[in-house]
Amino acid sequence: MKAPIAPQKAQLLEIHGHERIDNYYWMNDRENPEVIAYLEAENAYLKEVMKPTEEFQKSLFEEMKGRIKEDDQTVPYFKSGYFWYVRYEKGGEYPIYCRKKESKDGPEEIILDVNQLAEGKSYYQVGGTSTTPDQKILAFASDEVGRRIYTIWFKNLETGEIYSEFIPEITGNLVWAADNQTLFYSKQDPETLRSYRIYKHKLGTDVSADELIFEETDEEFSCMVHKSKTEEYLFIHSESTISSEMRFLKSDQPTGEFQILQERIPFLEYAADHFGEFFWIRTNENAQNFKLVKTPVSAPKKENWTDVIEHRPEVLLEDFDLFSRYLVTQERINGLTKIQIKPWEGESFTLKFDDETYTAWISTNPEFDTDILRFGYNSLVTPSSVFDFDLISGEKTLLKQQEVIGGYDHSLYHSERIWATSADGTQVPISLVYKKSLFAKNGQCPLLLYSYGSYGYSMDAYFSSNRLSLLDRGFAFAIAHIRGGEDLGRHWYEQGKMLNKRNTFTDFITCAEHLIAEKYTSPAHLYAMGGSAGGLLVGAVINMRPELFNGAIANVPFVDVVTTMLDESIPLTTGEFQEWGNPKDLEYYDYMLSYSPYDNVEAKVYPNLLVTSGLHDSQVQYWEPTKWVAKLREMKTDQNLLLLDTNMDAGHGGASGRFNALKELALEYAFLLMLEEKRA
């Protein structure tokens, strides 16, 4: 079967006196039968090429599924008189939301069985959930397409009835006021999908009567509504990439007017919580790595902010949690997370962790008056774990560790952190894991190098039972902690965005070169992987240094950067200007054009490539990966594999359900292992 060849229909794109010809611009129309036919042809081609691996894919799927505890549940947490948890049943794709009143040993109440709601649907996802303070009504948001456009439904938890009343086309963000009748929710622009309006709905009234509470008119900002930990305040949080603005209202006064906490100022970011007579605020005011301040609720403006934790250039303040007797912070030092406990009276101390590379985080702690801190921990070799830490005795109790069915012996695997030196002298960390018995530093071991590198999202070392299917077949797995993430602090992010974006790509290349030089692998056995903005990373890197890799996987990749960022009708574009730049400015246009994967495809040899996409993707529109593949087919000079897998029933996150997604992963693993087998 020959690869599909997309028709070329020249479209002239001109700005700043510069002309581009886009032969595949016509693919920007999901209603066009010719577009659907091309996507189906690509899917058929992929199926034919991968047909020899079909049985292997099935076995990989069963293998990965077999490691998952099917009748599993989360650790219950106590809030509002109930222990809350989510569980799964054997054979069930979707979660079951449950609670028990007052005691963990009490009778179970199922508040939402998503398996029942999803029955007969090709895609189903529950977004936000919220119960009224009196615990009688559940509001939940559902998406049946994968485009992250939700509908709010209401369920009577006393009778089990799901009301006919519903609110369509919302973001999935919702919260109840204290009166048990008023629901606040956010709504997106129908064209750009930017969350831009906050509405108020009174239970039992027609949605057409819902009151518009707030509209975010700045197209670079989006907004959401949430509650303080005390549940005494409702917050409307407006945010762009570089600026924040919050409004607040007592939750028992839903008919009142929201007041501004602090007006937006360019480059001032802040996020607030409430405790006592103060708002507690994490902010970057004169603090690149953020600091913690407090301010009186009665006079919350910036001039009244008082430092609680001053700025520390070497420490990134990531998060904080408030208790009646403690302040707990999540911090990042030298690329690793730390959890620090500061009693309101007494000396501070830090939780200690043993792994060389790991992830730790403050978990769900809804209660104030407690001496128990719940936190999470995992590493490349340690399954995800939930602990309770006694803040008085210092005793740490493991409540639950992810169970790997069939057994897992962490001593068979080795994780480490190494550093690569970029061309400008920057030290870039790499987290690495492999199975000891199958690995040798001789340059012959296959290695999958993964990263993201955008929006300040830190890509921490994490455990994956699915990854064992690669490790147990001789693959090493590495995470490149490249600039564009926030792995080493705020400066790490700022050095990998806007006019510094190319550092993201060169850092990844530096990591690849270092792994090759140190004989962890070689170009014949090295593979790159990334998704969304990480797919942009993959696309840019294989344009710049294709000879470093035998293969690459780009999941839902953002690859048509210039055209997308010039089209403000596309979801997310305007809110992204402070991440990538606005190409209507010539300086940014030229810079983005220098790395945009689609615009830099050349007539040369490319690695084997698997690209995934979702027809209903709201984050990266399906036509970006589709156009990219079509152009690569047109121009590349090799016979290496080029495959496009479009999920016709899903969006950015791929298939819904905990097992369906494993089929997509099985395809990706089969692709890598097939390439490696050909090298053998």
N, C-alpha and C positions, 0 to 999 in steps of 0.2 A: 504494500500500500504506500503510495507516494504522499508526502507531506502536503497539506493544503496550501495553495498559493492564493493569497488574498488579492483581489482586484486593486489596481492602483488608480486612484481618482485624485489628481493633483489639486490641492487646495493651497492658495497663496496666503501666507500669514505675514503681515508687515507691521513693524513698529520701529521707531527710532531710525527710520530710513534703512532698516535691515530687512531683507526678505528671506523667508523660509518656505520651502515647499513641503507640505505634509501630504503624502500620498494615501494616508490611512485615516485622515480626519473624519471621513464618512462613517467610521465605526462608532462615532459618538451619537448613537440612536438605538436604544434597546428595543424600540418598537419596530425597527426596520427588519423585515423578514430575512433580508440578505445578511444582516449582522448575526442573527440567531443561527442561520444556516452555517455561517463560517465557524461560529463557536462550537456548534454540534459536530462539524467536520473535524475540528481540532481535537475535540473529545474522542471522536471515533479513531483518529490517528493515534492518539495517546494509548487508547485501549489496545489497538493492534500492535503497536511497538512493545507495549508492556505485557502482551498476552503470555509470553513464555514465563512470566513471573506471577501469573494469576494465583496459582496454587501456593506459591511462596508468600504472596501478599495475604492470602487467607490464613496461612499458618502464623505469619507475623501478627496479624490481627488477633488470632486466638491466643497467641503467646502473650501479647501485651494485655489483652483483656483478662487472661488467666492470672495475672499478677495483682489485679485489682480486687479488693475485698468488695464483693457485690452487695452484701447486706451490711453496709457501713453506716456510721453516723458521726456527726461532729460532736465535739465536747460541749455539753450544755453550759450556758451562761445564765445567770440569774438577773432578771430585770422585771420590775413592776409586778412582783408577786408570782412570776412564772419562771421555770427553767425552759429556755428556748434552744432548739437544736434542729438540724436538718439530717435526714437519714435517706438511705437508698435501699431498695429491696432487690433481691436476686432477680436478674433479668430486666430490671427497670432502667430505662435510659435517663429518667429525670428525677429531680429531688422531691422529697416529701417534707414539707415544713410542719414541725410539731412543737408542742409545748406540754409541760406538766405543771400543775398548780402547786406552789409552795414546797414540794418535795420531789427529788429526782426519782423517788420510788412510787410516786403517785400515778394515777391512770393517765394514759397518753391521750392527748387531743390532737387530731390531725387538722391543721388549719388550712392546708393547701396541698393537694396531691397533684403535682404537675403532670404525672403520667396520665391521669384521667383527662386533664385539659388538653394534652398533646395528642390524644388518640386520634388516628386517622389523618394527622397533619404531617406534611413533609418537613416542616420546620416549626419549632415553638420555643420561645424563650420568655421566662419571667424576669422582668427588670426590678424596679423598686417595689418594696412591700412596706406597709405601715399599718399598725393597729391603733385604734382610738385609745386615748388614755384610760378609758373604762374597760378596755379589752373586749369590747363587744362586736366591733366592726373591723374587718380587714379590707384595706384598699391594696390592690396589686395591679401591676402593669404587665401586659403581655404583647409580644411581637410574633407575628405568624409568617413573616417574610424574611427577616434578617437585615432589614434596612434601618433598624433601631428607631422605628416609628411605632410607638406603643399605644395601647388602649388601656385606660384605667377601668377596672371592675371593682364591685363592692360585694363582700361576702358577709352575711350575718353569722357570726361565730357561735351564736346560741342555737340557731335553727339549721345551719348549714346551707341556707339559701344564698345563691348568687343572684343579686338583683338584676333586673333588666336595665336598670340605670347604668350608663357608661359614659366615659369621656374619651373621644377618639383623638388620634393624631397628636400625641404628646411625647415628651422626651423619656418618660419613665422615672422622672424625679418627682417625688411627692412627699408631703408631710402633713400630719393632722395638727390642728390647734388644740388647745386644752379643753374646748367646749364639747368635744366628741361629735361635732356636727360639721365643722368647717375644715375643708381640705385645700391646702395650697399646692399648686403644681406648676411645672414649667412647660412651655410649648415652644416648638421650633418653627422657624421660617419654613414654609412649605417647599420653597425652591432650594435654598442654600442649606437647610437643616440646622442652621445656627440657633441654639437655644436663646431666645430673645425676649420672651414674655413670661411673667408670673401671673397666674390667675387664682381666684378664690372661688371654690365651689361649696355650696351648702347642700348637704346630703338631703335627697328627696326633692330637689328642685331641678328644673330643666337646665341642661348645660348651656343653652343659649343665653341664660340669665347670668352666667358666671361673670364675675367682675374682674376686669383687668387691673391688677394692682401695680404692676411695674413693667415698663418696656425699655429694653436696652437698645438705644438708637445708634450707638457707636458700633459699626460693623466689625471692628476688631475685637469686640468684647462678646462674651456669652455670659449667661446668668443661670443660677440655680437657687433652690430654697432648701434650707435644712434647719435643724434644731440644735441648741446648745446641749452639752452633756447633762446639765441640770434640767433640761426641758422647760426651763422658765422663759426662754427667748427663742423666737424665730429669726433666722438670718436670711437675707437675700444677698447672695455673693456674686458680684459682677467681676469678671476677670478677663484680662488679655494676657498675652505672653509676658508682658513687662509691667503690668499695673493691676491693682485691685481696688475694689470699692465695696464696702458692706453696709447694709441697712439692717436695723433690728426693730423688733416689736415684741412686747410681752405676749407670750403664747395664750394667756387667758384673756387677752383683749383683741380678738381677731377682727373686730370692726374698727380698730384704731389705725393710725397711719405709721408706716415704717419711718424711722429716723436714720439719717446717715451717721455712721460711726466715724468715718474719715473720708473726705472727698478724694477722688482719684487724683493722683499726681503721676506723671510719667516716671517710670522706673521705680516707683514705690509699690512694693508687694506686701500684702499682709493677710493674715487669716486669724480669726478670733474665736475664743470660747468664753464661757462665763463661769464664774465661781465667786460666791459671796457678793461683795459690793463692786467687783471689778470685772472688766473684760481682760482676758489674758491673750496676748497677741504675739504670734510669730511673724517677724518682719525683717526686711532687708534695709530698713532705714539706716543709712550710714553703716551698713553691715553686710558686706558681700555674701558672707556665709550664714547670714541670718542670726538674730538674737531674739530673746523673749522679753517682752515688756508687759506692764499692766497699766490700766487706766480706769478711772472711776466711771461706772455706768452712767452717772449723772453728768459727766463732762468728758466724753470719750475722745475728743479730738487730739491730734498728734502732739500738740503743745503740752498735753497732760500725761504723755507716755513716760513711764518710769522704768528703767532697766531692771529686770529680774535676773537675767543671764546676759552678761555683756557679750559683744561680738568677740570671737576668737578666730583669727585668720586661718589657723590650722584645723579648725573643727567646723563641720557643717551641721547646723541644727536642723534636723529633718522633721521632727514631730515632737509633740509633748502631750502629756495626759495629766489631769488634775485629780487629786484625791483630797479628802478632808485633812489628812495629816502628811501628805507627800506631794512632791512634784516629780514626775518621771519624764525624762527626755530620751529621745532616740537620736543619736548623733553618728556622724561618719568621720573617721580619722584614718588617714592613709588608705582610703579605699575600703575599710571594713566598718560595719555598723557596731555601735556600742549602745548599751542601755544604762543610763545613769539615774540613780535614785537620790533625791534630795529631800530629806525630811524638813518640814517647816521649822523644826527645832532639832538641830544636830548636824553631824557631818555627812557629806555626800559620799556615795560609794558607787562603783561600777560593777555590773555583772561580768563575769569572766567566762570566756569560751575557748575551747581547746583547738579546734580545727584551724589549719593554716589559711583557708579561705572558706567563708561561710556567709549566711544571711541570718540576721536576728531582727525581730520587730515587736513593737508593742501590739498586743492582741486586743480582744474585746474586753473592755473594762467599764461596763456601764454604771457601776455603783461607786459612790463617793466614799462612804463610811466603811472602809475595809482596809485590812492590813495585808491583803493578798493582791499581788500583781500577776496578771496573766500575760505571758509573752510566747512568741513563736520562734522556732529555730530550725534551720536545716543547713546542709552543705552538699557538696557534690557527692559525698559518700554517706551522709547521714539523712535518713528519711525525715520528712516534715514532722516536726514535733511540737506539742503544746505543753507548756509548763505553767504551774502555779508557783510563785515565789513568795515565801513568807517574809514580809518586809521587816519583821521584828527579829525572828530567829535566824534568818538567812537560809532557811531550808528550801531546797528546790525540789518540787514534786513533778515527775513526768506523768501527765494525765493521759496522753495519747501520742503514739508515734505511728505514722503511716505504715500500715501492714503490707508487706509484699508477700502475696500468696505464693506458696511454693518454696519460700525461704529466701533469705538474703543475708549474706555474710559480708559485712563492710570491710573486713580485714583482707578480702581478696582484691580490693580496689585501692588505688592510691590517688590522692588529690594533692595538688601543689599550686603555688603561685609563683610565677616567674615574671621578669620584666624585660621589655624590648625597648630599645632606644631609637627614637624617631630621628629624622634628618635634622630637626631643629634642637636636638638634645633632650627632648621630653621623654621621660620614662613612662612607658605604658604597661600597666599590669595585665597579665593573662592568667586566668584560672583554668586549671587543666585536670582531667581525670582519665584514668585508664585502668584496665584489668592487669594486675601485675604479671600474671602468667602468660599473657598474650602480647606483652609490649616489650620492645627493645629499642634503645636509641640508636638505630642503625639506618634511619631514613627510609625504611621500607614499610612502616606502619601507616595505615590509613588514618586520617584525622579530619574531623569535622570542626571547622572554625566558625563560631556563631557570634553575632553581635547585633546591636541596634543603633545606638549613637545619635539620638535626637531628643529634643524636647526636655533635656535634663533628666531623662529616665535612666536611673542607674540599673545596669544589667548585672545583678548579683549572682553569685554562685548558688545554685539550687539543685535539689535532688529530683530525679525523674526515674520512676520505675520503668517507663517506656524506653528510656535511653539505654537500659541494660541490654536491650536487643541489639544495639550497636556495640556496646562495650564487650559483650560476651562473644562477639564475632570478630574481635580484634581491633575495632575502631577506638581511637582516643577522641575525646571531646574537649574542646577548649572554648572559653568565652574571652573575647577581646574587649577589655574595658576602655574603649576608645573615647576620645573627646567628642563632645556633643551630648554624652550622658553626664550625670552629676557624680560619677563614681568617686572622684577625688576632690569634690567640692564644687562650689558654684563657678569658680574660674574654669573648671574642666568643661562645663557646659558652654560658657561664653566663648571659649576658644574653639568651639566646634559648631557654631551657628553663624547665620548671616554671612558676612564676608570672610569668615574663618571656616566655612563649612568644609572646605577641601581637607582640613586637618583630620576630619572624621575618616575620610577615605585613605589618606596616607598613613594614618595610625593603624588601620586594619592591614594595609599592605606591609607596614613595618612588623606587625605581629606575625603575619604569614612568613615573611622573610626570616624572622628570628626562629620560628619553629623549624624552618627548613635548615637554617645554619646550625642549629643545635641538634639536628638529626632526630627530632621528634617525628618528622615526616619528610616528604619530598614533593615536588610539583606533580609527580605521577600519582601521588596518593593523597593530595590535599584537596579538601572540598570546602566551599563557602556556603553560608546559609544566613538568611535574614528575612524579616517580614515587615511589610508596610514601609515605614521610613528605613527599616533595615533592608528592605528589598531595593530601595534606592541605593543603599550602600553597596549591595551586591552588584547592581547594574553599573554603578560608577567604577567599581573596582575591576570588574571584568573588561570594561573598556580600557582602563588604564594599564592593567597588568594581567592580561588573560593567560599568559604563559605560566603563572604561578599555580594555577588550579587545574585539576583534572575534571572537576564538575562543580556545579553550583545549584542551589535551590533558592528561588526568590518567591516568597509567599506574598500574595496581594501587594505587589511592589508599586511604590510611588515613583514612576520612572519618566513620566512626561512632564517634568517640573515646570518648564517655562510656559507651555501652553496652558496648563492647569492654573498656574499662579496669575496668568493674565485674564482668566475667566472668573469674574467675581460671582457668577451665578452658580458655580459649582460648590457643593458643600465644602466647608472648612476653609476656603481660599482666603477670605478677608481676615479671618482670625489667625492666619499663618504668616502674615507679613512680617511680624517681629521675630519669626523663627528663621525664615528663608530670605526675606527681603521682598520688596515690591518691584517686579520687573518693569513696571511703568517708569521706574527710575533707571536710566541708562546704565549706571554703574552696576546695579543689581542684575539687570538684564544680561549684561556681558558676563558677569560672574556666574550666574546660574546656567547660562548657555555653555559655559566652559566645562560643566560637569553633568548636566542633565543626561541621563543614560540614553534616552530615546534620540536626542539630538546629536549624540556622539557615536552612534553605531557606525562602524567602518567596514570596509571590505578587507577582512582579516580573519584569522583563526580565533574562534571562541571556544571556551570549555563546553563540555556537555552541560545542558541547562534544562531544569524543570521549573516551570512557572505556574503558580496557582492563582486563581481568581474567583470572585463571586459575582454573579450577575446583579445581585441587589446590594452590592457593597456601597455603604454610605460614606466611607472614609476615603478609599481609593476607588474611583470609578472603574468599572470592569474594562473600559476601553483602553486604559493606560497599559496594563500588561498585554492586552490583545494586540494593540498597535505595535508594541515593542517586539513581540514575537514575530509579527508579520514583517517588520522591517529587518529583523535579524535574519529571517528566512531569505529575504531578498538579497542581503549584502554579504553574509558571512561566507568564507571561502573554504570551509572544512566540511567534513561529513559527520561531525559529532552530533549527538542527539540534541534536539530542540523540541521540547514538549510543553504544551499548554493544557492545563486541567482547570476547566471552569465549572464551578458548582452552580448549576442553573436554579437551585432552590435556596441559596443562602447568600450571606453578605460577608462582611469583613472578618468575622470570627469563624467562618467555615460552618460545618455542619453542627446542628444542635444535638444535645444528648451527649452523655459521657462516653458512649461506645462508638457512635457513628463517626465521631472525629478521629477515632483510632484507625478507621479505614483510610482516611486521607494520610495519616502518618505512616501507615503500612506501605502505601504507595511510595512515599518519599524515601523510606528506608530501603525498599526494594530497588528503587532507582540507584541509590548510593552503592548498595551491595552488588548490584548487577555491574555497575561500572568497575568496581574493585575486582570482581571476578574476571572481567575481561582483561584487566591488567596482570592478573596472576599468570 
